[in-house]
Every structure is written in structure tokens, then in C-alpha cells.
Amino acid sequence: MWFTCDKDILQEAINNVQKAASTRTTYPILEGILIKAYNNRVIFTATDLDLGIETYIDADVHENGSIVVNSKLFGEFIRKLPNASVTVKMENNSVYITCQKSEFAMLGNNPDEFPQLPAINENSMYEISQDILRNMIRQTIFAIAQDETRPILTGVLFEVRDGKLSFVALDGYRLALKTCDIDSRNNISAVIPGKTLNEISKILQPTQDMVKITFTPNHILFNLGNTKIISRLLDGEFINYRQIIPDEYRLRAKVNVNELMSSIERASLLAREGRTNLIKFDIKNDGMVITSNSQMGTVYEEVSIELEGEGLRIAFNSKYFQDVLRIIDAEEVYLEFSTSVSPCIVKKCDSNDYIYLVLPVRLVENS
Amino acid sequence: MRRLVFLVDMNAFYIACEMARNPKLKGRPAAVAGDPKNRSGIILSPNYDARKYGIKTTMLVHEAAKLCPDIVFVQPDHSYYNSMSRKVMNILSRYSPVIQQNSIDEAWLDLTGCEALFGKPVEIAEKIMSDIQNELDLWCSIGISENKFLAKMASEMKKPLGITELWRSDIKEKMWPLKVGDMYGVGRQTERKLNNLSIYTIGDLAKCHIGILIKEFGKYGEELHRLANGIDNSPVEENPHHDNRSISRSTTLPKDTIDMEYLKTILLELSEEVGLEARRQDYKGKTVYIIIKYSDFQTITRQKSVAPTYLTREIYETGVKLLRDNWNGTRPIRLIGIGIGGLEEDGMKQISLFDMAGDRSSIKKEEKLERALDTIKEKYGFDSIKRARLLK
């Protein structure tokens, strides 16, 4: 194997596949990147057996061949090279990387030991732009469960029903639901591991380029043109989220996102001290008061709202509000409430494509 | 700053209370004892005149009568002892606001910095002892030290009416020669295991390599080693933290039994007490466990995780399920107990979607109901209202 290409192109390809390489494993070959060069094309592959990424670049291939190199070492060396053309050449079991006046030799591994990615027949069931997919992930993934008590909740539900694609994530205390139109009559319901989506969202660009998505019973394949991402799906049924979202409310407050966000951020400075992140809302006709206290002191914040319905006192974990306000793409939102122990719904004022549900903290005073 | 901690231990508390209200018992052998007709017919508290005959706590009533035919038995009156106990605590609270009651008849006091008010440690102890003697006609022993463990050990050294100081600098001489079984916190099982490691005295334990103890006992081994060296940093706390504590009740049955219905009634009675205590302290348990001691004294505990609860009904139902699943129905049971563990404070609680999906909302109502029952019991007595199953 022997090829020459630009450092930038090489680095981008490695950055992309590296995300699937294992960092710590009992199976050292998985810490590597498989490099395969033939017919002026170089293919890079990495996998941790759950997630696999494959990408190709065009290069001057002087000699066909393949080898596995340690992903971390190889990647870091390439990153530190000057912007110039790079030559990668295999001799015996070593790889020699030369760029201007630098030469780096590293041991390689036998490519036959590298596990193959699952073979998938691409039927491109769905197509969606990179930009939209990126947003779908960003606006839901933060709500996945962080612990493994219910493994299915560590993933995001990918659901297509009647021309609508929904991403749903929930951890038991809140739920994020993002919807968009999709040009397909194929209905599906599958749960994609959070880690997979996290890595993909780093590869996706804010462009209108399309991503083709293929499902098999156990896998999902994202095809981004030069790059393919294959991931195992999570086993099991997702929670029936529709029945959790109430369709009625007793009071509704319209509020400016930035104003609410700043107030909650200030209030949570103290809430953080008291471990619970507890902030209290006192919703009244003339405004919403947010308070928080700990041994360190107290905070009092007033936020202007437009209220429909009667007032309410309710308490929340401030983190759950900050998470959503940080990512919601709206200037104003509706907060819909019923009682102090039932969910609050956060919605955009001008669109129905996003719903966030958060459960309150029960206080002794209202039990 | 070196702390100053007292342990005040009431001597022969139950019988001393009886003698205080019935002076005829003074100067003659007497004991508070359970009903001789059933198995709880054991000596609970002999007075010092009875002890001269070799009568000890937990001895059977008829054995005691054999040793000393003149002995007078008094039936226990726990509510009276409780009220006397409160009076003792009131006296102690004149000396320090920081009191931790360890049981009905003993308490730790943190008197750090109080010397300026009341004098030298021994003088303070003498004052406390004479207050209790003059006002309540009761005896006590007091241990004086710089931490709770040494104060407890000191209080055991001279009884009755003893005042003993035991500082860390004295332990080599005063505490290390004692048997490990005399150490506070070491029971028969632990003593046996320590003996197997050739550890016979507290000194052996203190000098033992800590690794050996950790290997044998885990974290508890580390604690034992520290205590044997006179180190105990635990504070005197009015309401000690109950992070990993549990609340449980158990009872030895009058007769060995294989009667499920009878056992269920007993479990309900015990669950009621556990639930009452949990609700009073505002703790919910994440696990329910039962203890079964068979007639051959083999003891097992079995536990089950539950949604955090302090409801008598849920504790009881889980207990019955555990009993069904773990008992073959034919092996005679001698003792049964039930408890909740993994306690967490009630009150502020992040509501979960899974609480809502299940029917936990009706639980709120039931909690209110049981709390209402508790209020009635508090006001009119534990037996003023009970579940139909427990009517006799």
C-alpha cells in the first residue's frame, strides 16, 4: 500500500471514522483504523462492534494494499503535520508517513483480523437533509437516560408515521419530541443508541446535502455520500410516549426564552449548592416569580409573562429547564401547566414541531 | 480541641423505676420479668440484691426462682419506664443541649467546652449523678472520655454508681487487657470470628494488622481496628443520620409455629410498628426484608426492592410475599421480623413518569389515611384504633 493525498483531506477522513474506534478494549484490533487503498481511492474503517464508520477519499494510489493502524496515534500525528501533501507507505508490517521534512514510522496490524462491518443492502428508505437531521438529534438527545436501569431509554426513538418523522427521548423525568415532515409512506419505529447519534451529529454539517437512511431489523445505516455509519439498534419496545403527553392544560404562560433562561441560570447558581437544583415558580397574573435558596443565600427573579388561567406554585429541577431553553429555536414559548404535581409542557409559540415535557418536584408544602 | 463526651447509663433501669415507686422492693431481691407462662417469661431487669444470687438478665423466670426462692417478680410497665426515661433526659438536657439517646436507659452528652460552666469533668458527673438520685431516686453510671466509644466503654467499667474516666492515653492500661467480647459493638458472632484469628483481647485487636481485619470483616474491620485504638470521630447527634439505616421490628413467638395465618397476623402487627416509626421520621424504605429464625435457631433474612414506601399495607404485603416465597410452610418458626431498608427522606421528590404510569396517585391518599391513623394513635394510645385483622 502506498498513496499520497492532502493532509486536510486525510485528517477529515480520520476524524470521522475515529469516532467509532474503541478507546479501551480487550480486543486491541478495535482500537485501530483499517486503511484500504485501491484504484485511486482510500477507504478508512473503524468500529467498536456496536457502531461502525466507513469513509473514503480520492488519492494518488501508487500501490494497492491494506493495513490496520492505531487510531489514536495515527490520528494525532496527522493532525500535527503541516498543511502539505502526505505520503503513506506500507513496508513489511510498518507504515511510513512522510510530509515535508517529517517521517513517522509505526507498526501496523494484519488487516485480515479486522472485523467486517455488517453487510447491508441499501434501500434508502428515507432521505433527510444533514441540517435537519442534526437539529432533530440536538433537540432530543439531551433527554435520554444516563443510567442503564432501562436500557431502551439510553436511545432515541426514530418513528415514522404517515409522512411525519419523530425523534423522541425520555429519561423518566422529562421527554423531548421533535417532528418534521418526511417524504415517505413507510412507517417504522426503531430505537437508535444515544452514542451513535452523538457521534453522527459531530459528522453532520449544516448543509442541505441529503442523508440516506436504511434500516434492517437490527441495524441502521446512514449514508452521507463519502461516509457510511452503521449502528446496532437497541432491543425492546420504547415507552408509549403518546399517552404521557397531556392534551389539556389549566393555565398557559407565554414567556420570552432569553429572559426565562437568564433568570433560571441565575436562580440555579444557588440551587446547585443545595444538591437538588431546586427552583420554585410562583405564577401569577402579573408575572412569574422564580426563587431558589440554599445555605448560601436566596435568589428572587421576576419574569414577565402573558397568563391564561389561574396562578400556580410549582417546583422543578432547574437543569431540566436549562437543557431545553438552551436548544429550543424560538423566541417565545408557551409553558402549559395543570397542577403542581403534573407535567409542564414547553412548546414553541409559532410552531408545533417541538414538545418538551418536564415533571415537577413534589414539595412537602403541597403534598 | 479535645472533646468531652459522657455516657450516662441507668443502672438496672426497669427494676430501679419499680423500686422508685414501690420502696417495699428496696433491699430485697426483685426483678422485672415477663409472663412466666410463655417464652417471654425471662428476667428483664434484676436488682442488685437479686444479682448477688447469680440472677442475670435473659435468665428464665423459673430458673431465677430456683436460685432465689424469695425473689419478687414485677410485670413490666413499659409506658412508665418511657416516662421515667424522658425525665432522665430532661435532667441531662440541663447540662448540654447535645444529647444522643442510645436506648431507653442510656445517652451520650457532648460537654465540650462546658467545664467553665460546671467544673471539672468528674465534678460534672457527680452533679448529674446526684441530680438523678435526688430527683428520681434512680442510679446511674457515667463514663467520661473524649469520644462516644470510649465513654461507653468507661461506663461499663464500674457499676452501679460508678464514675470512670477513660482517655486515649489510658487505653493501653485500662481497655486493652479486656476481652474483645467486652468491646462495645462486638457481639458473639464477631467475637467468635476474632477468636479464630487468635484475637482474644482488645489489645490484640488494636495491634492486629488492619489488612487482616478488612479481609475478614470488610469496612467493619477497619472500624473495629479504629475503635480498639480508641479512635471514634462520630459526633454526638440528636437525630443521627439514617442514610443506610433500617427500621425493623421482630418478635419471638410464644410457641414455634407453622401456621401461616397466625404468622400473617404477627407480620401485620410488626409492619404497623415499622410503618408508624417510618412515617414519624419521614423516611421511606426502598427495600422490605423479613427475618426468620427457625426452631433450630438457623436464621435467614430475605429482601425485596420496592417503590419507596412507608405504608403499613405495602410493607406487610411485601413481607407476606417474601415469607411465602422463602418458607416451605412446614419448618417451625421461632422468631419472625420485618423491616425496611435503604431509607430515603420523604418530602421533596422529583416526580417520575413511571410514578404516573403506575397508579401511585392512590398511594398518596393511603399515605394520608395511615398518617391520620397515626395521629389518633398518638393522641389516644397505640391500641385505640387498629386493623380488623388485629382485633382480639
Interface residues (C-beta under 8 A of the other chain):
Chain A: L170 G172 Y173 L175 I239 I244 T276 L278 A315 N317 V341 S342 L359 P360 V361 R362 L363 V364 S367
Chain B: D346 G347 M348 K349 Q350 I351 S352 L353 F354 M356 A357 K364
